[in-house]
């Protein structure tokens, strides 16, 4: 790279360092965790457990790595026992911002973490870049914030050409985004998967058959944006149900996938409880699914799901910037009505339906109407939006059509 790309997530990290002694920053490998933490405080001591010598020291004498503060410990999932040493150090001398721990695995989901840092640490998840963040558009996500305003004016919504298929295959990992050739980028994703299978995965768990695991990864990528049926996935992968379940858990622990949970508007109703499967990075998911170029996706019958996956990259970035106030869901009931994404902020909801076409009719808002009707507390519904490739306009009371082009801007 010519220069380090600024991350919007920096403010989250700075806030955490002012409050608690330990900040744990997790995310998939190559999202930029090391670059972000070192750029924030260049003088801070840095150790990476990818270094064999440092790893051995962390396993044999972890306290010795914590004598100099403040300190960054990178890839701590390689020696989770170091968390106990961090706990002892904090209990001996508690000072905000002393420890930054990073890892390519969600430590909250790792069974071998014997003891958490409850009351001592804050856990943050760094997503890959979304398109507008990569383009360094300051305040680019403010349109999503404004959707919660009572006086929202649809005429102020940004309208510019979008190119979602190009962003789909690019993804959000900085090294992949720097590669212009789709063929060369494919080689990078192949190497990324190989590294994950042969190194990162083996650190998390003993896998008896890497080909079986890779086959499940590819089949899971084919199901992006859809309800996750583990029994069907296990059958297609020729694996037992417990094995498929364990492999999916490892993908989630390794920050590869997100199981988006349904919003239960009425706990007493028979709602669909299966999560929706989405990948942390759309470029990796599309490569695993055999999509090698932006032209490949337009010929697929499931292109609408891939549009959802691409826009999810931006929605997840929006959520991550204020994870305590913001949540991301989907909604579906037994009658088959569904809403692709539900944005939640401070108990208020905005329903988003995603359409690839430029034409929107009243039928496209059927799921939004059903969701609004099903809410027990009607006042929590702010508005519904059909995001499409056409122009902005009011569709009916409380429901608008707005273009998604600005979320995946053409370059």
Secondary structure, DSSP 4 states (H G I P E B T S, - for coil): --SPPP-TTHHHHHHHHHH-SEEEEE--TTSSHHHHHHHH-TTSEEEETTSHHHHHHHHH-GGGGGSSSSEEEE-GGGGTTHHHHHHHHHHHS--TT-EEEEESS-GGG-TT--S--TTTEEEEE-PPPPHHHHTT-TTTTHHHHHTT-TT--GGGS----B-HHHHHHH-S-HHHHT---HHHHHHHHHHHHHHIIIIIHHHH---S-HHHHHHHHHHHHHTTTSB--HHHHHHHTT--HHHHHHHHHHHHHTTSEEEEPBP-S-TTS-B--PPEEEES-HHHHHHHTT--SHHHHHTSTTHHHHHHHHHHHHHHHHHHTTTTTEEEEEEEBTTS-EEEEEEEETTEEEEEEE-SSS---GGGGHHHHHHHHH-SSGGGEEEEEEEESS--EEEETTEEEEE-GGGGB--
